[in-house]
Amino acid sequence: MLSNDRRDRVRAWCIVAWAVEAMEEKTDKMTLDELFREVVSQMAVGLGRFAGAVRAGAPSPDSCEEAYGIAHSLHGSGELYGYPCVSELGGVLEKLVDAVRQGYAEPTAALASLFDACSAALLALCERNAPNEEARSRLRDLTWESECVLHASPARPGASGASASTSSA
């Protein structure tokens, strides 16, 4: 049995290997920004799948593992490519997925909507000719909303329960 730290490293390497394999088919004229946007758009789709699992009421361990790996990769890569808002969101989503996985956060429709909103905002950031500052602002808003949900989790002292608001900014 692998330790959590070792399992996280193995998972991160698997995601990187998957992304490299997927990108090998792309043209060598692709810029790093285009590559980042391509990979992030695929990760956003994965977060959308996790939102569906949360909406169904009980995400499977595999679904949680995939979402955690995606959040971990977003957390680690966003700043590297010039998107600190992606890193910040990824860090919070990592904790939030872990809270769901451990049963500290309820898999509610509001939480599913939050993951859907994060997925949509990441996809908007990845669109060509997208109003970049607007997309970045939306990611910062979602980071704050995710933090609020995380800190409202019953696992936190003085918490009153998780809730999520996904109003557009």
LINMOQUI-V121604 format. One record per residue. N is the residue number from 1. RES is the residue in three letters. PSI is psi as a letter, one per 40 degrees, with the letter a starting at -180 (* if undefined). D_CENTER is the distance of its C-alpha to the mean C-alpha in whole Angstrom. Layout:
n res psi d_center
N RES PSI D_CENTER
N RES PSI D_CENTER
This chain:
n res psi d_center
1 MET h 26
2 LEU i 24
3 SER i 23
4 ASN d 19
5 ASP d 19
6 ARG d 21
7 ARG d 18
8 ASP d 15
9 ARG d 17
10 VAL d 18
11 ARG d 15
12 ALA d 14
13 TRP d 17
14 CYS d 17
15 ILE d 13
16 VAL d 15
17 ALA d 18
18 TRP d 17
19 ALA d 16
20 VAL d 19
21 GLU d 21
22 ALA d 19
23 MET e 20
24 GLU d 24
25 GLU e 25
26 LYS i 24
27 THR i 27
28 ASP e 27
29 LYS e 28
30 MET h 24
31 THR i 23
32 LEU d 20
33 ASP d 18
34 GLU d 19
35 LEU d 18
36 PHE d 14
37 ARG d 14
38 GLU d 15
39 VAL d 12
40 VAL d 9
41 SER d 11
42 GLN d 11
43 MET d 7
44 ALA d 7
45 VAL d 10
46 GLY d 8
47 LEU d 6
48 GLY d 9
49 ARG d 11
50 PHE d 9
51 ALA d 10
52 GLY d 14
53 ALA d 14
54 VAL d 14
55 ARG d 16
56 ALA e 18
57 GLY d 19
58 ALA g 18
59 PRO h 15
60 SER i 17
61 PRO d 16
62 ASP d 15
63 SER d 13
64 CYS d 11
65 GLU d 12
66 GLU d 10
67 ALA d 7
68 TYR d 7
69 GLY d 9
70 ILE d 6
71 ALA d 4
72 HIS d 8
73 SER d 8
74 LEU d 6
75 HIS d 8
76 GLY d 11
77 SER d 12
78 GLY d 11
79 GLU d 14
80 LEU d 16
81 TYR e 16
82 GLY e 17
83 TYR g 14
84 PRO d 14
85 CYS d 12
86 VAL d 9
87 SER d 9
88 GLU d 10
89 LEU d 7
90 GLY d 5
91 GLY d 8
92 VAL d 8
93 LEU d 5
94 GLU d 7
95 LYS d 10
96 LEU d 9
97 VAL d 9
98 ASP d 12
99 ALA d 14
100 VAL d 13
101 ARG d 14
102 GLN e 17
103 GLY e 18
104 TYR d 18
105 ALA h 16
106 GLU h 17
107 PRO g 16
108 THR i 17
109 ALA d 17
110 ALA d 16
111 LEU d 13
112 ALA d 12
113 SER d 13
114 LEU d 10
115 PHE d 8
116 ASP d 10
117 ALA d 10
118 CYS d 7
119 SER d 7
120 ALA d 11
121 ALA d 10
122 LEU d 9
123 LEU d 11
124 ALA d 14
125 LEU d 13
126 CYS e 14
127 GLU i 17
128 ARG i 20
129 ASN f 22
130 ALA i 20
131 PRO g 21
132 ASN d 18
133 GLU d 19
134 GLU d 18
135 ALA d 15
136 ARG d 14
137 SER d 16
138 ARG d 14
139 LEU d 11
140 ARG d 13
141 ASP d 14
142 LEU d 11
143 THR d 10
144 TRP d 14
145 GLU d 13
146 SER d 10
147 GLU d 13
148 CYS d 16
149 VAL d 14
150 LEU d 14
151 HIS e 17
152 ALA e 19
153 SER i 18
154 PRO e 21
155 ALA e 21
156 ARG h 21
157 PRO h 25
158 GLY e 26
159 ALA i 23
160 SER e 24
161 GLY i 22
162 ALA i 18
163 SER i 18
164 ALA h 16
165 SER h 17
166 THR f 15
167 SER i 18
168 SER i 18
169 ALA * 19
